[in-house]
Amino acid sequence: MRTLDRTRPYGEVFGAGPARFEQDHVLFDAQGHALTEPAEPAEPEKKRARKPAEPVEPTATDAQLDAQLQG
């Protein structure tokens, strides 16, 4: 059975229920005994490649703004 390691960072749990502390996603009672075990880590999701963005053609508004900035 796991016990709370008070030499490492841990959090206090407030509210109803027997849990008083949390460390590494495991809940512990007031005496420091584990109430739950951490879940198996899920496999990371594979990232899909993004297609490159299409170039944006300047609009009339862009040309007008350029003329205003230059003149």
MOGI-V703523 format. One record per residue. RES is the residue in three letters. SS is DSSP state (~ for helix, > for strand, _ for the rest). PHI is phi in whole degrees, 0 to 359 (NA if undefined). Layout:
# MOGI-V703523
{{RES/SS/PHI} {RES/SS/PHI}}
This chain:
# MOGI-V703523
{{MET/_/NA} {ARG/_/285} {THR/>/233} {LEU/_/292} {ASP/_/265} {ARG/_/286} {THR/_/277} {ARG/_/250} {PRO/_/301} {TYR/_/211} {GLY/>/247} {GLU/>/266} {VAL/_/253} {PHE/_/246} {GLY/_/127} {ALA/_/286} {GLY/_/108} {PRO/_/279} {ALA/_/288} {ARG/_/238} {PHE/>/222} {GLU/>/220} {GLN/>/211} {ASP/_/55} {HIS/_/64} {VAL/>/242} {LEU/>/269} {PHE/>/232} {ASP/_/277} {ALA/_/296} {GLN/_/273} {GLY/_/92} {HIS/>/270} {ALA/>/294} {LEU/_/260} {THR/_/225} {GLU/_/250} {PRO/_/296} {ALA/_/289} {GLU/_/298} {PRO/_/295} {ALA/_/285} {GLU/_/293} {PRO/_/295} {GLU/_/289} {LYS/_/282} {LYS/_/275} {ARG/_/273} {ALA/_/288} {ARG/_/269} {LYS/_/280} {PRO/_/297} {ALA/_/288} {GLU/_/282} {PRO/_/295} {VAL/_/261} {GLU/_/282} {PRO/_/295} {THR/_/257} {ALA/~/300} {THR/~/297} {ASP/~/298} {ALA/~/295} {GLN/~/295} {LEU/~/296} {ASP/~/299} {ALA/~/296} {GLN/~/292} {LEU/~/289} {GLN/~/276} {GLY/_/244}}
